[in-house]
């Protein structure tokens, strides 16, 4: 999940993004809640540089990431397993790896403000997922900084499996169906 939030906090740490005295945190879905984590971007970036190409399993990456973010975030002891699961999923999405995954679960992202095209794209994606009985998170990312991280300039855009599949137009329902079928045949 790539949604960003602003957390008012005085932090003198170059690994966090600061905007007008606020720290940029990344939202991560922990169970049914979205939790802002400070420093996750830096931890992900560093881990990708060091370990992406050596076959690091998502579960192992999650443990390393959790150790890194615990220094700047409070992680409740009874929620550690939920954090590990969410961080493993994040690693899969960021690196395109599969590892040992529970079932067929994916996250799809719709990039763009609340415009007619963006909302129509979300309706199409939900309809296709519902028709096929596929469980997936649909994240509608509205923050321009997050959208630009994908290299997207024109919206709406659809991101599946950390790949931008279309940008600047609403794809047909048939095309979305094909992309989703391909994604879930490979997982």
C-alpha positions, 0 to 999 in steps of 0.5 A: 500500500503506497498511501502517504500520510503526514505525521506532525513530529520533529524528526532530524532523520534524513531517511524520512521525507519532511514537508514543512516540518511534517514527516512523510510516513507510508501506510501499510495495511496491518490486518484491517487497519492502515498504519503509518510507518516512518522509515519504511521507504528507507528500509525498503530501499536499503534492503533492495540494494543489498538483498534483492538479487540473492533470493531473499524470501519475503518472510525473511525480508519482513523480519529484517524490515521489521527490525529496521522500522522498530527503531522509529515506530512502536510495534505492539508485541501482540501485533508482530505477526500481522506486521510480519505478514504485511511486510512480507506482502509489501516485499513481494509487491516491491520486488515482484517475488512470490515466495511462500504466499498464502493463497492468491492475494494481490494488491491493485492500485488505482492512481489518480484523484477522485475524477470520473475516469479514476472512479470508473477504473475502480468500478471496472476493477472491482467488477472484474475481481467480483466476477472472478471471485478473486480476493485483492486489495484495491488501493486508490492512491490520490496523493500526487507524490505517491503517484509520481513515484510510479513515473505516472504523469497522466491519470487514471493509471492502473498498477498491478504487481508493481507494474504500471499497466495503463496511464492516462486512459480508462482501459476497457473492461475486457483489457482489465479482465485479461490483465487480472487473469494473467496475474492470477495464472502466474501466482 
